[in-house]
Amino acid sequence: MIGFLPDQNPHREYGIGASDSLDRLQDIATQLPKLLLTGRVPRTIRSLQKNDLAIDEILSSNSDQDLQLAMVHLSFIAHALVLGGPKPLSIIPEVIARPWVQLSKKLDRPPVLSYASYCLNNWFLLDSEETISLENVCLITNFLGGVDEDWFVTVHVCIEDAAAGAIEAAGALATCSESSDETEITSLLDRIVQSMIQVNRIFSRMPERCDPYIYYHRVRPFIFGSKDNPDLKQGLIFENQFSNKPQYFRGETGAQSSIIPSLDGALGIRHRNDTLRHYLNEMRSYMPTEHRNFIESIESKSQVRSLVDQSNVMKNAYNSCLEQLRIFRSLHLNYADAYINQQAQMSNPMGQGGSTIIGTGGTPFMSYLKKHRDETTKQKK
């Protein structure tokens, strides 16, 4: 595994061939900005028969790109329906619920808009001959659309691309042992540093085209889940699925990215066994299966933290890795304050922008992010 973006670029259209239901699914997903603007999402969904968004061809195919595109489309449509009005809806109709649950079982992820569908599988290159960059990446599917929404997500796509070198190095570090050469270990640590410098450079560009007010009021409201959501205390009912019992799933959050957990695992960074630790472990069920397996494999094997004690050169390289992680977590904390905390203080704290203290993943985000940052700093050698 080199990085966490898909090995093949995501599909913008279904490659499996023409189908009335798939054409309809793609058309609704493509029209979401207009349907949300005019308040026509509920009417559009009510006009459908229960099999009008069937994905049987996708489920029986071997095309991961088509499976992921269908998950993107269904997740965006469902969130637009549930969260696109003045108050969240509590029932997802069967026409969406059934194919969404079928697909979630196939992909081994919950039926909710997670980071994998919001970011990892939701982009295309303007020029296929050029590489991934903020000047060449656009989104396949949007809610309201616009510069701020696109920039917020494409920054994360480019972060995932820039982190690929660090992830590859992390995998190699996890195999190092007492017999490994000091030069090899130091080189891998240096590769993580250089990769994370690029990640932090990209992350620092977030304010260029994503305004805090627009993010809070026009981007963030669509990515909440039902778990620990004060506006969905009774959960979500998926019509004729899960025995019609309410379900509770976390909303989309950067904690569902596999980058930082992988680096924490490779570098032996430990977080205290508290509610945050439980939450971070829970986030893994929202990641693609191969990503969470990679994290668990690295955590179980890595001896790097003890190996670097053998020389000051390795210690310095190790501390440089932790410093780049600290910078990343500090940026994240600063953005959480500017884009959520400060905006919430100027708005109704329980309004459309969400709670003052609860993030889209359903956690008290400010205290958790501070804890992440501080625990990383304390574990320097």
Order of alpha helices (4+ residues) and beta strands (2+ residues): alpha-alpha-alpha-alpha-alpha-beta-alpha-beta-beta-alpha-alpha-alpha-alpha-beta-alpha-alpha-alpha-alpha-alpha-alpha-alpha
